[in-house]
Amino acid sequence: MEGVAGKKRTPLPAKSRGLALFLGGKFGRKYKMGQRLPGSFAEKDIPEIAAKLVAVYAAHAAPKERFGDLIERIGLEKIMAALE
């Protein structure tokens, strides 16, 4: 593979296959990087994971609460427990 100015580059080896999921990020005047869920996820599993996350949000969120604020309030562990 060629990179900038024709120099050779070697891609980093993959540790695992799948998608990384980040939850709770914000952009704007106050930005925050989302928290990465441990592991990686198959693309085919994303709709089911999204449905479970929406169910957790519906059950625990205060009116107009952002998902990131919910994670800070109840903890990422509770979110992860709902995905199992």
C-alpha positions as CSV (number, residue, x, y, z in Angstrom):
1,M,0.0,0.0,0.0
2,E,1.2,3.5,-0.7
3,G,0.6,6.4,1.6
4,V,1.4,10.1,1.6
5,A,4.3,11.0,-0.8
6,G,4.5,7.5,-2.1
7,K,5.9,6.1,1.2
8,K,4.9,2.5,1.9
9,R,2.6,1.9,4.8
10,T,1.5,-1.2,6.6
11,P,-2.1,-1.5,7.9
12,L,-2.4,-2.3,11.6
13,P,-3.4,-5.9,12.3
14,A,-7.0,-6.4,13.4
15,K,-7.5,-7.6,16.9
16,S,-11.0,-8.7,16.2
17,R,-13.6,-8.5,13.5
18,G,-16.8,-6.5,13.9
19,L,-18.1,-3.1,14.8
20,A,-17.1,-1.0,17.8
21,L,-20.1,0.8,19.4
22,F,-19.8,4.1,21.2
23,L,-22.6,5.5,23.4
24,G,-23.4,8.8,24.9
25,G,-21.2,11.2,22.8
26,K,-22.1,14.9,22.3
27,F,-21.0,17.6,19.9
28,G,-21.3,21.3,20.0
29,R,-20.1,23.9,22.6
30,K,-19.8,21.1,25.1
31,Y,-18.5,18.0,23.4
32,K,-17.8,14.5,24.9
33,M,-16.5,11.4,23.3
34,G,-18.9,8.4,23.6
35,Q,-18.0,5.5,25.8
36,R,-16.9,2.4,23.9
37,L,-18.8,-0.8,24.7
38,P,-16.4,-3.7,25.3
39,G,-15.8,-6.1,22.5
40,S,-17.0,-5.9,18.9
41,F,-20.4,-6.6,17.4
42,A,-21.5,-8.3,14.2
43,E,-23.3,-6.0,11.8
44,K,-26.3,-8.4,11.7
45,D,-26.8,-7.9,15.5
46,I,-26.9,-4.1,15.5
47,P,-30.8,-3.8,15.0
48,E,-31.3,-6.0,18.1
49,I,-28.7,-4.1,20.1
50,A,-30.3,-0.8,19.1
51,A,-33.8,-2.1,20.2
52,K,-32.4,-3.1,23.6
53,L,-30.7,0.3,24.0
54,V,-34.0,2.1,23.2
55,A,-35.8,-0.1,25.7
56,V,-33.3,0.8,28.4
57,Y,-33.6,4.5,27.6
58,A,-37.4,4.3,27.6
59,A,-37.4,2.5,31.0
60,H,-34.9,4.7,32.8
61,A,-34.5,8.1,31.2
62,A,-36.0,11.3,32.6
63,P,-37.9,13.5,30.2
64,K,-35.6,15.0,27.5
65,E,-32.5,13.3,29.2
66,R,-29.7,12.7,26.8
67,F,-28.4,9.1,26.5
68,G,-25.0,10.1,27.7
69,D,-26.5,11.7,30.8
70,L,-28.5,8.5,31.4
71,I,-25.3,6.5,31.3
72,E,-23.6,8.8,33.8
73,R,-26.6,8.5,36.1
74,I,-27.2,4.8,36.1
75,G,-23.8,3.5,35.0
76,L,-22.6,1.7,31.9
77,E,-22.8,-1.6,33.7
78,K,-26.6,-1.4,33.8
79,I,-26.6,-0.6,30.1
80,M,-24.3,-3.6,29.4
81,A,-26.5,-5.9,31.5
82,A,-29.5,-5.1,29.3
83,L,-27.5,-6.1,26.2
84,E,-26.8,-9.7,27.5
